[in-house]
Amino acid sequence: MTTPADLHDVRDPELPGRLLTLERDELVPLLRSRPDADFALPVAACPGWTVRDVLAHCSSALVRVVEKRFEEGVFSPECNDRDIAERADWSNARVIDELERGMTEAGPVIARSDGRLDAVALGEWVHAGDVRVTFGEPGAYAGRGLPEALTLLGTITRARGHVPLHADLDDLDEPLKLGEASGARPPGRFIGDGPTLLRLYAGRPLDAAAYELAGVEAAELNIFGD
């Protein structure tokens, strides 16, 4: 008999695409409303990159997924830098157009994969939060896509056998279970809100007073740092 807990552990192949669509509908209009000068602002979460660089990275990564271009070293820092450089003479509007296309078309491709591309969708959502922070916009790492982002985070951390953690979130009625569940290590515990939890897992700066963490170090949670 399948229990609700079992269902929670089953990958939803449509989830990454839903998250991308939700974020597309909020982020793209925001980007189109900003003056060109804003695209040259430095992004604190991505040292050395401007808003435009972050968006060029995001759009190129999604188009690689759409076109199934996964050569050796794909998504490495060197590959990311090359993708950004290839778009150096593009207008900001063209970068946004490519981003919109990628956020629209990548979901079905990710759904047909074995789950290894799920983190691409979550990474895009995190980078959208990075851009919002840079613009001083409210709702960074939150918004309508937050429930989907949290569920996807759980799926990714379980698939990777990440450090176990039980998160008591202000945003959810039930605790969110993340990471492997073998029992080899007792789960850590997080108390706080969803955006803060996602910042922790993405290695983004945050206020330590905004959450409680026990049984695990913050550095162990970062899923994008390796």
Buried (B, 14 or more C-beta within 10 A) or exposed (E): EEEEEEEBEEBBBEBBBBBBBBBBEBBBEEBEEBEEEBBEBEBEBBEEBBBBBBBBBBBBBBBBBBEEEEEEEEBEEEBBBEBBEEBEEBEBEEBBBBBBBBBBBBBEBBBEBEBEBBBBBBBBBBBBBBBBBBBEBEEBBBBEBBBBBBBBBBBBBBBBEBBBBBBBBEBBEEBBBBBBEEEEEEBBBBBBBBBBBBBBBBBBEBEEEEBEBEBBEBEBBBBEEE
